[in-house]
Amino acid sequence: MDFENAAREDLNIYAFGEGLPLDKKWGILVPFASAIRLSNKNHYKIEDANHLTICKPPNKDHPSYYLLLKCLKICMEVKTSNLNLLTSYMFM
């Protein structure tokens, strides 16, 4: 099984797409279609963000910060629930 198929089945892959060009010279660095190529239904396009503000949000009020935090919380909940399930079976 190749990575693309394994990733789609076993991992939650999040993609964040930029809606604004980085600047006049560079434009949009990662087109949204490319950003979501390996994501499995967890992709977000942030219209008022460029590549830099997606990668490093300027503050905690920025939409990319909020989405990243939301995704991390979801991942932690899944990991914690899986760990609880595993430990409950270990001590039966």
N, C-alpha and C positions, 0 to 999 in steps of 0.2 A: 504494500500500500504506500503510495507516495504521500509527501507531507501535506499537500493540498487536501486530499481526501481524509487523511487522519485528523487534520486540524478542524475540518468541518464537522467531524463526528464527535471528537473528544474534548475540544477546547472551546471556551468562549473567547472569541477574538473580536475585539472592539476596534473600530476604525473611526477616526475623526477627520472630516474633510474641511478644507479651508474654502471660504467663499470669496475672499479678497486676495488680490495679487500682493506679493511681498513688496514689490516696488515696480516702477516702470520698466526697469531693465530685466528683472527676473520673472515677473508675472506670477501665476500660480505654480508653485513648485511640484505639487503632487495633485494631479487631476483626481476628482472625486471617484471616477470609474476605476482608477488605479488603486486608490486608497481602500476601496471596499472589496477588492478582488478576493481576498482571503477571509474577509469577515463573514460571520455566519448570522446574519440578521441583526447584528449589533453595530450599525453604522449611523453616524450622525454628521450632518453637514452644518457647520456653524457659519452662517452667512456673513456675519460681521467680524470674522477672524481671518488673519493671514497665517502663513506657515509658522512664523515666530510666536504669535499669540496662541496658536494651537499647542505648540511644543512647550512653551513656557508662558502660562497666563500672566498678564501684568499685575493682577490683583485677585483677591478672593471673590470679587463681584463679577468677574468676567465669565461669560457663558461656558468657555472651554474648561475653566476651573470647576464650575458646578457639575458639568457632565463627567469629567474625570473622577471627581469625588463620588458621584452617584455610581459610576461603574465599579470603582474600588469597593464601595460598600456592598454592592451586589456580589462581587467576587468573594469578599470576606464572609458574607452570609452563607454562600454555597460551601466554601471551604470549612467553615465552622460546623455547618449541619452535617457535612460528610464526615468530619472528624468525630462528632458526637455519635453518629451512626456506627462508625468503625469501633469506637471505644465501647459502645454498648454491646456489640457482638463479642468483643474481646473478653469481657468480664461476665459473660453469661454462665 
